[in-house]
Amino acid sequence: MSSLPHVLLTNPIDPAEHRRLSGSARVTLAPDQRQDTLREASRDADLIIVRAPLPDDVFAAAPRVLAADGEPPTATRTESEPTAT
C-alpha cells in the first residue's frame, strides 16, 4: 500500500493540476460516475474531488474520507458515521 494519500477524482481535472497533485498523492480517476462505481472507487480514498453527485452512503463505503469537496456542494462525515481507526 502506498504511503501517499489516495485522491479520487469523480471526473477529469485540468491536466496540469492532475500532474501537480500526483506529485504528493496517488490520484485515481473513477472510470464512470455511476453510484456503485463511485462507492467502490472511494473505498480506500482519503480525499474525493467531486464533480459528480456522490451516493448518499459514500461515507459508509469510504471509511477514511472525512469530507468531499467540489461541485456539487460539499459533504462532511457526521458524528454517527464512524471513521477508520
N, C-alpha and C positions, 0 to 999 in steps of 0.2 A: 504494500500500500504506500502511496506517495505521501511524503511529509508536507507537501504543498496543500493548501486548501483547495477544495473542489468547487468550482464555479460552474453552475449550469445556466446556459443561455436558452430561453424558450424560443428565440428567433435570432437570426444573424444580427451582429452589430457591425459598426464600421470596422473594416479590416485592420486599420492602424490601431484602433483601440483593442481589438482582439489580440493582436500581437503584443501590445503593451501589457495587457492583463496576463497573457500567457507567460510573461517573464517572472511573475510572482504567484501564479496559481495554475492548477490543472483545469483548463477550460474545456468544457464539452458543450456541444450544441444538440439539443433534443432533435431527434430525427423527424418529428412532426409535432403538432400541437394537440393531438387527441388527449383527452383527460387521462386515460390509462397510461399512455406513453409518458406524459409529464409526471405522473405519480411514480412510475417505475424509474424514470431517469433521475428523479430527485432523491432516491433512497440514500445515496452517500454524499449528497451535496452539502456544502457548508454555506453557500450563498446561491440564490437564484436571481438572475437578472431577468425581469419579467417584461415581455412584450405580448404575451398571450394570456387569456384567462386561465387561472390555476384551478385545479379541483378543490372543492370545499374542504376535503380531508387531506390536503397536501402535507400538513404538519404531522399527521399521523404516519404518513408514508416516508417522511424525511425528518427523522428524529434529531439530526444535528442542526437543522436550519432554525434560526431564531426569528428571522424576518425575511421577507421577499420584497424587493423594491423595483419600481419601474412603472410602466403604463400597461395595463390598467392600475388603479391605485394600490398602494402597499398593503401588505398583510403582515401581521405580527402574531407570533405564538402567544396563546393565552396561558394563564396560570394552570388551567385544567389540562393542558396539553404537555405531557412530560417531554423533557429533553433527554438526549443521550447522556450517559454518565461516563 
